[in-house]
Amino acid sequence: MSFESLGLSEALLKAISKKGYTTPSPIQQKAIPAVLERKDVLASAQTGTGKTAGFTLPMLHLLSQGQQLRHRPVRALVLTPTRELAAQVFANVKEYGEFLDLRSAVIFGGVNQKPQVAQLRQGVDILVATPGRLIDLHSQGVLSLSKIEILVLDEADRMLDMGFLRDIERIMKMMPSRRQNLMFSATFSKEIKRLANGILHHPVQVEATPENTTVDAISQKVYRVAKGLKTGLIIKLISEGDWKQVLVFARTKHGANKLCKKMISAGISAAAIHGNKSQGARTKALAGFKSGSIRVLVATDIAARGLDIPLLPHVVNFELPNISEDYVHRIGRTGRAGASGEAISLVSADETTYLRDIEKLVGEKIPVEIVEGFEPDPNASTEPIKQGQGRQNSRPRNSNSNNSSRSGNRNNRRPNRNNDKRSDSRRR
Ligand code: AMP
């Protein structure tokens, strides 16, 4: 299938070929025609599948064909859970829309609102936003959503995880009820299905990869290792393997910082990216990592969510996530757009239960290796690490989220953050 056969305009085809894409990805093949037919869409897709172009291209097509009002009210809104994802979607909108007469803007918290306000005042067709800043600016009367024709909820599952349900509900009330709705989510919990039922009308359902299965191109490996030897082992793997670009996941901000310092002491250029870092620091770290001046990016789950790092060869779980689905998100960073990748997990005794739950979720046993000199501690307890005891990512249950009705193993429960719901700065 070609992009031409999807019925996209010449201006979009030109931008697509400038990007170097030749064939639409599976999610694009399914989502683009449905969106062009003005249908609501519920798409199961994680980052790396080409989902952003899957909604951006047809959205731009429809907007460019539609009636252009002189004062340019916002006609399309893309809501994202994190600033980084907002910035990336915005960059995509700019690139794909290069040859169209449409204006776009991005708004998120953590930065001065003045330039955002100035831009909104000039008129914007497409707005990419995180919920907190959007509500702030709306309540200040700076923007109106009364002319919205298309709404996109990107990474809806993560928005719920981050406690944005109430904000989403508020935002829905700011928009006309007659509009086209597109919802993208990597996972489909009961909460997501409920949200979808409330927002979408007879949606076309599209799926990029089967839910919760691991991308085939990724080779996975577990190193069983004593907890205290993990830092030594990861440094050895990176140095001896001469890995040039490694994304490392740590469970906490503190852990990410500590590991980053140790890497630097060992002569490996590294940067940490997490919710305590300023927007400037995060952007700089990501740019350094993409350009190759930083070899190792140590990230927490939420900070890394949605980062567009193409063709990532190595992902390392320095610690396994206590939410099994996060494992799938993490390793989805490698093997993007058809390239092969390697996902490695350093697993100590206390993570045994997490590993078992992850294997259950992905439906396969992950091969195990032990490196001489970095053996696991045979006397260590296999009791899981207690979440929320002195750890920075203790995530209180959200009383709004109906979590109490959930059963099953603890790792598949998706805790919500219920603190500081309005700001965008609650990342791990
Ligand atoms: P996304 O899932 O939207 O984060 O996109 C993942 C990566 O795939 C990005 O780097 C895109 O630029 C790239 N991409 C998107 N669509 C295509 C395509 N049709 N062909 C090749 N690469 C693509």
Residues whose N, C-alpha, C, O or C-beta is under 5 A from the ligand:
A	BS01	AMP	Y21 T22 T23 P24 S25 Q46 T47 G48 T49 G50 K51 T52 A53 D308 P310 A337
